[in-house]
């Protein structure tokens, strides 16, 4: 009888250890997805600002450009990351750049990050000077923009 009780106790301990290991593995995968989504969102934001074109400058007021960025593999385990970029003209020389990134295998997304940046294209009074680069606007409320 004692042996049967010890076997039951051992199986309960084994089941508990297995459940704890599964939770730790899932937590680690979620942490990796969060890190991959955060870093990819920053990379996509830098790529969007770096690849600025005259077509974006010539958008009508309120006009927007939406671009999806296909799945990329990031991180040590090759986490699948998908992003989208939305650029909207909100003023004569002001634009809102919004990046949404999600990470996780297939349709089971484990993490999502969103970044928003308001930029301004400063105009030059001298037409011989090349087009000035984009400058981020530090104090600009983006609440209810999207």
N, C-alpha and C positions, 0 to 999 in steps of 0.2 A: 504494500500500500504506500509505503514511504517512497519507493522508487517511482511509482506512478505520479505522486505529488511533485517529486523533483523533476520529472519529465515535463509535467504541465507548467511548472515554474520556469524551466529552461526554455520552453517554447514561447511563453509569454515574454520573456526577456529578449529572445531572438526577434520576435515580431516587433517589439518596441524599438530595438536597435535598428531594425530595417526601416521602420517608419521614420525614425530620426534621420537616418542617412538619406532617405528620399527627400525629406524636407530641406536638409542641408544642400543637396544637389540642386533642388529647385530654386532655393535662395541664391545659390551661386550663379545659376543660369540667368536669373532675373537681374542680379547685379551686373553681370557681364553685358546683358542687353541694355541696361540703363547707361553704362559707360559707352557702349558702341553707338547708341542713339545720340547721346550728348556730343561725342566727338564728331560724328558724321554730320550732325546739324551745323556745327561750327565750320566744318570743311565745306559743306554745300553753301553756306552763307558767304564764305570767302570766295568760292568759285563764282557765285552769282554776281557779287560786286566786282570781281576781277574781270568778268566777261561782259561787262556793261557795253551796250552798243548804241549806235545812233537811233536805231529803231525804237529802243526803249525811251530815249529822250524825246522822240517825236510822238509819243502816245498822247491821245487827247486827255483832257482833264477827266479823271474818273476811270480812264481806260486801264486795263490790266493785261498782264502776260502771265500765263500759268504754264509751268513746265514740270513734268514728272521725271524723276530720275530713277531709272530701273534698279532692280535689286543688285546690291554690291555685297560682297562678302568682307566682313570686318572682324577684327579681334582674333584671338588665339584659336577659337573653335570654329571660325568661319561663320559668324552670325550673319544672317541675311538682313540687310538694312535697305529700306525704301524711303525715298524722300520726294517732296514736292516743293517747288518754289513759286511764290506768287509775288509779282511786282506790280504795284498800283500807283498811278500818278495821282497825288492828292493836292497838288498845288502847281503853280507855274514852273517851279524848279524843285519841288519836293516829291519824294517817292517813299513808299512803304515797301520794304522787302520782308516777306514772311516765309519762313521755312518750317515745314512740318516733317518730322522724321519718325519712323517706327522701326523697331528691331524685333526680330523673333523668327522662328522657323515657320515658313508657309503662311497660313492664315492665323496662326496662334501668336499674335503679337504680345511680347512681354514688356516692352517699354515704348514710350512715345515722348518726344521732346518737340517743343515749338520755340522758335526764336523770331523776334521781330526787330527790325532796325529801320529807323527813319533816316533817310539820307537826303542831301541837297546837292544839286549841281549848281555851283556858283558861276555866274556869268561874268565874263571879262569885258570891260569897256573897250579894250584894244582888240581889234579883229586880227591883228598879226600874232597875238599870243595864242598858243595852242589851248584846246579845251581844258579847263581846270578839272582836277580829279574830284570824285565824290567825297563829300564830307559828312560824317554822321552828325545828327542833331542830338545833343545830349539831353536837353530838357524838353521833351515833347511827349505829351500824353497819347498813348496809343490805345487807351480804353475805348471800346466800342468802335474801333476802326474795322475789325473783322469779326 
